[in-house]
Amino acid sequence: MKNFFIVFGICAMVFCVQCKKEKDTSFLITNDSVGKLEKISLVRDLDLIFYQDSIVRDTMKLASGLGARSIKIYEKGGKHLLTITPSSDSIPKVQNIRINDPRFLTEKGIGLNSTFKDIIENYEIQKIVTSINNIVIFVKDSDIYFTIDKSQLPESLRYVSNGGIDAVQVPDGAKIKYLMVGWE
């Protein structure tokens, strides 16, 4: 009888381990990957990586032999997932990725539906760069950066183009316009 319980216990443990689901990383953004795409991925491998999805390349650039300027990845159902910019190396790698689907989240849970408050609660801000219409937020120890439209800022900061904007000046509720990953 004692042997029966030992065998039963071992079988139960094996069953539980086999049933345990692995974490789905299809929409996870890390420093080394964006979903199925890895930092070491070459542009020529995109057809293999996204074999179940649709890939749209700039055909005018391809026809002239210059390579695609941007590559858009769509789900089979038509949802725009990513926009990829290749490097200009002789063997192009993925250089920049713009996240277009809100299902993609960083390891800290930040995505396109997040706000500036979510960013500052989860990341240490390295710097904020201003442009004509946006501010770009770079975070420490990460290849991820965020863009917020200046329309989300107080009126007095919307027209600042060369001066610095401090994190304390950005409203907590400012929404993320773009979520980008830059690999160089």
C-alpha positions as CSV (number, residue, x, y, z in Angstrom):
1,M,0.0,0.0,0.0
2,K,2.9,2.3,0.8
3,N,4.4,1.7,-2.7
4,F,1.0,2.5,-4.2
5,F,1.0,6.0,-2.7
6,I,4.6,6.6,-3.7
7,V,3.9,5.7,-7.3
8,F,0.7,7.7,-7.3
9,G,2.5,10.7,-5.9
10,I,5.2,10.5,-8.6
11,C,2.6,10.1,-11.3
12,A,0.7,13.1,-10.0
13,M,3.9,15.3,-10.0
14,V,4.8,14.2,-13.5
15,F,1.3,15.0,-14.7
16,C,1.4,18.5,-13.1
17,V,4.8,19.3,-14.6
18,Q,3.6,18.3,-18.0
19,C,0.4,20.3,-17.7
20,K,2.1,23.4,-16.6
21,K,1.9,26.0,-19.4
22,E,4.9,27.8,-20.6
23,K,4.6,31.6,-20.6
24,D,3.4,32.9,-24.0
25,T,6.0,35.3,-25.3
26,S,4.3,36.1,-28.6
27,F,3.7,39.7,-27.5
28,L,6.5,40.2,-25.0
29,I,9.0,43.0,-25.5
30,T,12.4,42.6,-23.9
31,N,15.8,44.1,-24.6
32,D,16.7,41.1,-26.8
33,S,13.3,40.3,-28.4
34,V,10.0,41.7,-29.6
35,G,7.6,38.7,-29.7
36,K,9.1,36.2,-32.2
37,L,11.7,38.7,-33.4
38,E,15.2,38.6,-31.7
39,K,17.9,41.2,-31.6
40,I,20.2,38.9,-33.7
41,S,17.6,38.4,-36.4
42,L,18.5,39.3,-39.9
43,V,16.1,41.0,-42.3
44,R,16.4,38.0,-44.7
45,D,15.0,35.8,-42.0
46,L,11.7,37.7,-41.5
47,D,9.8,35.4,-43.9
48,L,10.8,32.4,-41.6
49,I,10.1,34.2,-38.3
50,F,6.7,35.5,-39.4
51,Y,5.7,32.6,-41.6
52,Q,2.1,32.7,-40.3
53,D,1.8,36.4,-40.8
54,S,1.8,38.8,-43.8
55,I,4.9,40.8,-44.6
56,V,4.6,44.0,-46.7
57,R,7.8,45.6,-48.1
58,D,8.2,48.9,-50.0
59,T,8.1,47.5,-53.5
60,M,9.5,50.7,-55.2
61,K,12.7,50.5,-53.1
62,L,13.0,46.7,-53.8
63,A,12.6,47.2,-57.6
64,S,15.4,49.7,-57.6
65,G,17.6,47.3,-55.7
66,L,17.9,49.6,-52.6
67,G,16.2,47.3,-50.1
68,A,13.0,48.0,-48.2
69,R,13.0,51.2,-46.2
70,S,10.3,49.8,-43.9
71,I,8.8,46.4,-43.5
72,K,5.3,46.0,-42.1
73,I,4.2,42.9,-40.3
74,Y,0.4,42.1,-40.3
75,E,-1.5,39.2,-38.7
76,K,-3.3,37.0,-41.2
77,G,-6.5,38.7,-40.0
78,G,-5.1,42.1,-41.1
79,K,-4.1,43.6,-37.8
80,H,-0.9,45.7,-38.1
81,L,1.6,44.2,-35.6
82,L,5.0,45.8,-36.2
83,T,6.8,48.2,-38.5
84,I,10.5,47.2,-38.9
85,T,13.3,49.4,-40.2
86,P,16.4,47.5,-41.4
87,S,19.9,48.7,-40.9
88,S,21.9,49.7,-44.0
89,D,24.6,47.1,-43.4
90,S,25.7,44.8,-46.2
91,I,23.8,42.1,-44.3
92,P,20.8,44.1,-43.0
93,K,19.7,43.4,-39.4
94,V,16.6,44.8,-37.7
95,Q,17.5,48.3,-36.5
96,N,14.2,49.8,-35.2
97,I,10.8,48.3,-34.4
98,R,7.7,50.4,-34.0
99,I,5.0,48.5,-32.1
100,N,1.6,48.9,-33.7
101,D,-0.4,46.4,-31.7
102,P,-1.4,47.1,-28.1
103,R,-1.1,43.4,-27.1
104,F,2.7,43.9,-27.1
105,L,3.8,44.6,-23.6
106,T,7.3,45.1,-22.0
107,E,8.4,42.8,-19.3
108,K,7.1,45.5,-16.9
109,G,3.7,45.6,-18.5
110,I,3.9,48.8,-20.5
111,G,2.3,49.0,-23.9
112,L,0.5,51.4,-26.2
113,N,-2.4,51.7,-23.8
114,S,-0.1,52.8,-21.0
115,T,0.5,56.4,-19.7
116,F,3.5,58.4,-18.7
117,K,2.7,57.5,-15.0
118,D,3.1,53.8,-15.9
119,I,6.5,54.6,-17.5
120,I,7.9,56.5,-14.5
121,E,6.6,53.9,-12.1
122,N,8.4,51.1,-13.9
123,Y,11.5,52.7,-15.5
124,E,14.2,55.2,-14.7
125,I,14.1,58.0,-17.3
126,Q,17.5,58.7,-18.9
127,K,16.4,61.7,-20.9
128,I,13.5,63.4,-22.7
129,V,14.1,64.8,-26.1
130,T,11.7,67.3,-27.7
131,S,10.8,67.5,-31.4
132,I,8.3,69.7,-33.2
133,N,5.2,67.6,-32.4
134,N,6.4,65.0,-29.8
135,I,8.6,64.2,-26.9
136,V,10.7,61.1,-26.9
137,I,11.4,59.4,-23.6
138,F,14.5,57.2,-23.3
139,V,14.8,54.9,-20.3
140,K,17.9,53.7,-18.6
141,D,19.3,50.2,-19.4
142,S,16.8,49.5,-22.1
143,D,16.5,49.7,-25.9
144,I,12.9,50.7,-25.5
145,Y,11.7,54.3,-25.9
146,F,8.4,56.0,-25.9
147,T,6.9,58.9,-27.8
148,I,4.2,61.2,-26.4
149,D,2.4,63.7,-28.5
150,K,2.9,67.3,-27.4
151,S,-0.9,67.8,-27.4
152,Q,-0.8,65.7,-24.2
153,L,1.4,68.3,-22.5
154,P,0.3,71.6,-20.8
155,E,-0.1,74.5,-23.3
156,S,3.1,76.2,-22.1
157,L,5.2,73.2,-23.1
158,R,3.6,72.4,-26.5
159,Y,5.8,74.9,-28.4
160,V,9.1,74.1,-26.7
161,S,11.3,72.7,-29.4
162,N,14.9,73.2,-28.3
163,G,14.7,73.4,-24.6
164,G,14.5,70.6,-22.1
165,I,11.3,69.2,-20.7
166,D,11.6,67.6,-17.3
167,A,9.7,64.5,-16.3
168,V,7.9,66.4,-13.6
169,Q,6.4,68.6,-16.3
170,V,4.7,65.7,-18.1
171,P,1.2,64.9,-16.9
172,D,0.8,61.4,-15.4
173,G,-2.1,60.8,-17.7
174,A,-0.2,61.6,-21.0
175,K,-0.8,58.6,-23.4
176,I,1.9,56.8,-25.3
177,K,1.7,57.6,-29.0
178,Y,4.5,55.3,-30.2
179,L,6.4,52.5,-28.5
180,M,9.7,51.8,-30.2
181,V,12.7,49.4,-29.8
182,G,16.0,50.5,-31.2
183,W,18.7,47.9,-31.7
184,E,22.1,49.1,-33.0
